[in-house]
Amino acid sequence: MVTLSEITARFGGHCVGENAGAVQVSGFRPLESAGPEDLSFLTHPKYRDQLLITRAAAVILAPEALPDCPVPAIVTSNPYLYFARVANGLFAAPRPAAGIHPSAVVESPIPASASIGPNVWIGAHVEIGEEAVIHANVSIYPGCRLGARVLVHSGVVIGSDGFGFAKDEEGAWIKIPQTGRVIIGDDVEIGANTTIDRGALEDTVIEAGVKLDNQIQVAHNVKIGAHTAMAGCVGIAGSAKIGRRCTVGGGSIILGHLILADDVHISAGTLVGKSITTPGTYTGTVPFLEHGDWRKNFARLRHLEAMTDKIRALETRLAELEKKT
């Protein structure tokens, strides 16, 4: 148990409510299911109805939500960030013990502070940083490099061959050797069953602080800039370069050899078919069509706003002519 005053002394914010500083909490639960020993939080106005009836011991919220709060509160300008910091600092799940599980196959030196789970395979000449956590059934191919405090969830494959083939004169596919590596920076998290292919000639690079959700495909020679985050089932084709602090919504596809600038945000389910050079939020889905028809329609779609303006202008002129006649 910890008091609200102990929390605010460590993480900032301020307590509001009668004897709020003395209120004790033992962990987090959502507003609708929280009980008298739970700390909860409000991050979106659509959950204000739940705030009104919550049984939580206290709630983390922004100043504008305070009038609706029936229990003691910790007031802060960014409740979600505050929740993340408190959860990590006070209520996080225990870190796995350092060491190598007896069932793991490890062919490279591993720092004493790293935790290697059951049935992990780490190939030769792999470098892994201090305090890394590699969960069960992860495969890391030879020659890859992982930074400090990397967290890799179950089923991840790092360094498998990229999908590189050339077609010969008879239509057979000839494999192109994949001789690059996967280089992963510090503080990267990789979700379950995500695959990161090694580069063909150059390296596939995941910079520091990147967060990848479950079941993401990162193809060969891709570069992902620092502190970018991607939701589940994103697919990134070969040699795409994604900037820093980008976000990519679930199920999005980024085609090969494209470049995304820093601070680009891709909405869920979007197909990115050309490079994006300007920061901002981008959204789009296109119906499935025969390729030639798709190209024609998509070319017209890009000019839809200009065409709409022209149609409105023509309608105005037509109305004026009708009045004259």
C-alpha positions in Angstrom: 0.0 0.0 0.0 1.1 3.6 -0.7 -0.5 6.9 0.1 -1.4 9.6 -2.4 1.0 12.0 -0.7 3.8 9.5 -1.3 2.9 9.2 -4.9 2.8 13.0 -5.5 6.0 13.5 -3.6 7.7 11.2 -6.1 5.8 11.9 -9.4 4.4 15.4 -9.0 0.8 16.5 -9.3 -1.2 17.5 -6.2 -3.8 15.8 -4.0 -7.4 17.2 -3.9 -10.1 16.1 -1.5 -10.7 15.7 2.2 -7.6 13.9 3.7 -6.6 13.0 0.2 -2.9 12.7 1.0 -3.6 10.0 3.5 -5.6 7.8 1.1 -3.9 4.4 0.5 -3.9 2.5 -2.7 -2.5 -0.9 -3.7 -2.7 -0.8 -7.5 -4.6 0.3 -10.6 -8.0 -0.7 -12.0 -10.4 0.9 -14.5 -13.0 3.4 -13.3 -15.9 1.0 -13.7 -14.3 -1.9 -11.8 -12.1 -0.1 -9.3 -12.7 -0.8 -5.6 -11.8 1.0 -2.3 -8.1 0.2 -2.5 -7.6 0.9 -6.2 -6.2 4.0 -8.0 -7.8 4.7 -11.3 -7.5 7.4 -14.0 -9.5 9.4 -16.5 -7.9 10.2 -19.8 -10.8 10.8 -22.2 -14.1 12.7 -21.7 -16.2 9.8 -23.0 -15.5 8.0 -19.7 -16.9 10.8 -17.5 -20.0 8.8 -16.8 -17.9 6.1 -15.3 -16.1 8.7 -13.2 -19.4 9.9 -11.6 -20.1 6.4 -10.2 -16.6 5.0 -9.6 -15.8 3.3 -6.3 -12.1 3.9 -6.6 -10.1 5.1 -3.7 -8.8 7.9 -5.8 -8.6 9.0 -9.5 -5.8 10.6 -11.5 -7.3 13.3 -13.7 -6.9 16.7 -15.4 -8.1 19.9 -13.7 -11.1 20.3 -15.9 -12.5 16.9 -14.8 -12.2 17.6 -11.1 -15.8 18.9 -10.6 -17.2 15.5 -11.6 -15.0 13.5 -9.3 -16.8 12.0 -6.3 -13.6 10.6 -4.6 -10.1 12.0 -3.8 -8.0 12.9 -6.8 -4.5 13.4 -8.0 -4.6 16.4 -10.4 -2.1 16.6 -13.3 -2.0 18.1 -16.8 -1.4 14.7 -18.5 -3.2 11.9 -16.6 -2.2 9.1 -19.0 1.5 9.9 -18.8 1.2 10.2 -15.0 -0.5 6.8 -14.9 2.2 5.2 -16.9 5.0 6.6 -14.7 3.2 5.6 -11.5 2.4 2.1 -12.8 6.0 1.5 -13.9 7.5 3.0 -10.7 5.2 1.4 -8.1 3.0 -1.3 -9.5 4.9 -2.9 -12.4 5.0 -6.7 -12.7 8.3 -8.2 -11.2 11.1 -8.2 -13.7 12.2 -11.8 -14.7 15.3 -13.0 -12.8 18.6 -12.4 -14.6 20.2 -15.4 -16.1 19.7 -18.0 -18.8 16.9 -20.6 -18.7 18.3 -24.2 -18.9 16.3 -24.9 -22.0 17.7 -21.9 -23.9 20.4 -22.3 -26.6 22.8 -19.4 -26.4 25.8 -19.3 -28.7 27.0 -15.8 -27.8 28.2 -14.2 -24.5 25.3 -12.6 -22.6 25.6 -9.9 -19.9 24.9 -11.2 -16.4 22.1 -8.7 -16.0 20.1 -10.1 -19.0 17.2 -12.4 -18.7 16.8 -15.2 -21.3 13.6 -17.2 -21.2 12.8 -20.8 -22.0 13.5 -22.3 -25.5 15.2 -19.1 -26.7 17.8 -19.5 -29.4 20.5 -16.9 -29.7 22.9 -17.5 -32.6 26.6 -16.9 -32.8 28.1 -13.5 -32.8 25.0 -11.9 -31.4 25.4 -8.8 -29.1 22.9 -8.2 -26.4 23.0 -5.2 -24.1 22.7 -4.9 -20.3 19.3 -5.6 -18.6 17.8 -7.0 -21.8 14.8 -9.3 -21.3 14.2 -12.0 -23.9 11.0 -14.0 -23.3 10.2 -17.6 -24.2 10.6 -19.0 -27.7 12.4 -16.1 -29.3 14.9 -16.7 -32.1 17.8 -14.3 -32.7 19.8 -15.2 -35.8 23.6 -14.9 -35.9 25.3 -11.5 -36.2 22.4 -9.4 -34.8 22.8 -6.7 -32.2 20.4 -5.7 -29.5 20.9 -2.7 -27.2 20.5 -2.2 -23.5 17.1 -2.7 -21.8 15.6 -4.3 -24.9 12.3 -6.2 -24.2 11.5 -9.0 -26.6 8.2 -10.9 -26.2 7.5 -14.5 -27.0 7.7 -15.8 -30.6 9.7 -12.9 -32.0 12.1 -13.8 -34.8 15.0 -11.4 -35.4 17.4 -11.7 -38.3 15.6 -14.2 -40.5 16.3 -13.8 -44.2 14.7 -11.0 -46.1 12.4 -11.8 -49.0 14.8 -11.2 -51.8 14.6 -13.1 -55.1 15.4 -12.5 -58.8 13.5 -14.2 -61.7 15.6 -15.9 -64.3 14.8 -16.3 -68.0 12.6 -19.4 -67.4 10.6 -17.7 -64.6 12.3 -19.5 -61.7 13.1 -17.5 -58.6 16.8 -17.2 -57.6 17.5 -16.4 -54.0 19.5 -13.2 -53.3 21.8 -13.8 -50.3 20.8 -11.8 -47.2 24.1 -10.8 -45.7 23.2 -7.8 -43.6 22.3 -7.7 -39.9 19.5 -6.4 -37.6 20.7 -3.6 -35.4 18.3 -2.7 -32.5 18.9 0.3 -30.3 18.4 0.8 -26.5 15.0 0.7 -24.8 13.2 -1.0 -27.8 10.2 -3.2 -27.1 9.2 -5.8 -29.6 5.7 -7.5 -29.3 4.9 -11.2 -29.6 5.3 -12.9 -32.9 6.8 -9.9 -34.6 9.4 -10.6 -37.3 12.4 -8.4 -38.2 14.3 -9.5 -41.3 18.0 -9.0 -41.7 19.2 -6.7 -44.5 20.2 -7.9 -47.9 23.5 -5.9 -48.1 23.0 -3.1 -45.5 21.5 -3.6 -42.1 17.9 -3.4 -40.9 18.0 -0.7 -38.2 15.5 -0.1 -35.3 16.6 3.0 -33.4 16.4 3.7 -29.7 13.1 3.8 -28.0 11.0 2.2 -30.8 7.9 0.3 -29.6 6.6 -2.4 -31.9 3.3 -4.2 -31.1 2.5 -7.9 -31.8 2.6 -9.5 -35.3 4.4 -6.8 -37.1 6.5 -7.6 -40.2 9.6 -5.5 -40.7 11.3 -6.4 -44.0 14.9 -6.3 -45.0 16.9 -3.0 -45.0 14.0 -1.1 -43.3 15.1 1.8 -41.0 12.8 2.9 -38.2 13.7 6.2 -36.4 13.9 6.7 -32.7 10.8 6.7 -30.5 8.5 5.6 -33.3 5.5 3.4 -32.2 3.6 0.9 -34.3 0.4 -1.0 -33.5 -0.4 -4.6 -34.3 -0.3 -6.2 -37.8 1.6 -3.4 -39.5 3.5 -4.5 -42.6 6.6 -2.6 -43.8 8.1 -3.6 -47.1 11.8 -3.7 -47.9 14.1 -0.6 -47.7 11.4 1.7 -46.4 12.7 4.5 -44.1 10.5 5.7 -41.3 11.4 8.9 -39.4 11.6 9.6 -35.7 8.5 10.0 -33.4 6.2 8.5 -36.0 3.1 6.4 -35.1 1.6 3.8 -37.4 -2.0 2.5 -36.7 -2.8 -1.2 -36.7 -3.1 -3.0 -40.0 -1.4 -0.3 -42.0 0.9 -1.1 -44.9 4.0 0.8 -45.9 5.3 -0.1 -49.4 9.0 -0.6 -50.1 11.6 2.1 -50.7 9.4 4.9 -49.4 10.5 7.6 -47.0 8.4 8.9 -44.1 9.5 12.2 -42.5 9.8 12.6 -38.8 6.5 13.1 -36.8 4.3 11.4 -39.4 1.2 9.7 -38.0 -0.5 7.0 -40.0 -4.1 6.1 -39.2 -5.2 2.4 -38.8 -5.6 0.4 -42.0 -3.9 3.0 -44.2 -2.0 1.9 -47.3 1.0 4.2 -47.7 1.8 4.1 -51.4 4.2 7.1 -51.7 6.7 8.9 -49.6 5.5 11.5 -47.1 7.8 14.5 -46.7 5.7 16.7 -44.4 4.8 15.9 -40.7 1.2 15.4 -40.0 -1.6 12.8 -39.8 -2.4 10.7 -42.9 -5.5 8.5 -43.5 -6.7 6.5 -46.5 -8.2 3.3 -47.8 -8.7 2.4 -51.4 -11.2 -0.2 -52.8 -9.8 -3.4 -54.3 -9.8 -3.1 -58.1 -8.0 -4.4 -61.2 -4.6 -2.7 -61.1 -5.1 -0.5 -64.2 -8.5 0.7 -63.0 -7.1 1.3 -59.5 -4.3 3.5 -60.9 -6.7 5.6 -62.9 -9.2 6.0 -60.1 -6.5 6.8 -57.5 -5.0 9.4 -59.8 -8.4 11.1 -60.0 -9.0 10.8 -56.3 -5.9 12.8 -55.6 -7.5 15.7 -57.5 -11.0 15.3 -56.0 -10.9 18.5 -53.9 -9.9 20.6 -56.9 -12.6 19.0 -59.0 -15.2 19.7 -56.3 -14.2 23.4 -56.4 -14.5 23.5 -60.2 -18.0 21.9 -60.0 -19.2 24.4 -57.5 -17.9 27.2 -59.6 -19.7 25.8 -62.7 -22.9 25.4 -60.6 -22.7 29.1 -59.6 -22.2 30.2 -63.2 -25.1 28.0 -64.4 -27.4 29.5 -61.7 -26.4 33.0 -62.9 -27.1 32.1 -66.5 -30.5 30.6 -65.6 -31.5 33.8 -63.9 -30.6 35.9 -66.9 -32.7 33.7 -69.2 
